[in-house]
Amino acid sequence: MNQALPPVPAVQTPQWLETVTDLEAWLEAHQQYPLALDTEFERVSTFFPIPGLVQLGAGDSLRLAEPSVVEQSSRFREVLADPGKPKLLYAMGEDLELFRHWLSLEPRGLLDLQLGAALAGAGFSVGYARLVESLFGETLDKSVTRSDWLARPLSDAQLRYALDDVRFLLPLHDWVAARLEARGMPGAMAEESDRFADDLLALSEPGNWYLKLRGGWHLAPEKQGVLKALVAWREEECRRRDRPRNRVLSDAALINLADRLPGTAGAMSGVEDVPPVVIRRYGDQLLAIIGEAQTAGEVPDPLIERPLTRPQQDQYRKVKKLMARAAEQADVPVELLAPRKRLESLLRQRDLKVLEVFASGWRHQVLAPVLDDIKVLLEPRND
């Protein structure tokens, strides 16, 4: 991709919004612009990310703010939750998770420029630094990416890095928006950003996390009910202790417990991947959860999705080939047009109504040339 945009002036002297009054006055003065937004945080030995810095941009103004200032601002919370106020981020998954926990709100009006750039023809999952270099001809210094963002004072290199993370978001948004408009897909970035945020929220619920343990598909339905109960317990325990999931109990251990269904601490000691320290600390709780789930005999809905059968795999390849052709014609990544999990779910159900949902919005426009052929492949047949 050739350089297409003029350079963006670097910030010589970082400016801080030092008080809530400063932050809210700045937001008011720049309310007519989209808000460029990024965060730095720490998450090494904790379940929840710890905010270290907030970077903001609007118009030609870039600012830094301490988390202690941001979290006290009711106006910032209103802006973040306002679906009518565009917030520009890049690869927003971790930032979204941070805001949900830290500020206890559901951000709306988010535009993920990584998704937007992919829809605009820049390629799938392109890193921010690579895209900046392609479009603006600047090489970003990534040497402080993993530095300590909680320590103070921040170094000059950290400050430059932090500001660079928002410096290009506004012109990048203009570039993406113009490209999508020219493609006849002006609302595609907002649509896909909303879908991504909703999917992330659904899977972040403690009761739904079991669905991410794909290795549990082979368990009988009742044992998946036990697994769901065990996974929900781990989610709550991790939140309570603020510890990463694997620091409490691994996915493999949970699946093995649900499979073996130990009834005593001695039996639990023979379950693979369950360390003795876990049995000493949580043994009684785990046995109680397993016993209660067995007694209840509940079958989770949905079950963990099974791998595709051979006929389904053959059908998957045929449908994916058609979608890849449509993606190539539209110059969008097939990985974004037809994410593997969503496509597999579609093929398992083989329901034309499900296809209508799958192929709605911007996907309908892209898939239109091959949609009839896909419907033929999905039509029920006696086999």
Order of alpha helices (4+ residues) and beta strands (2+ residues): alpha-beta-beta-beta-alpha-alpha-beta-alpha-beta-alpha-alpha-alpha-alpha-alpha-alpha-alpha-alpha-alpha-alpha-alpha-alpha-alpha-alpha-alpha-alpha
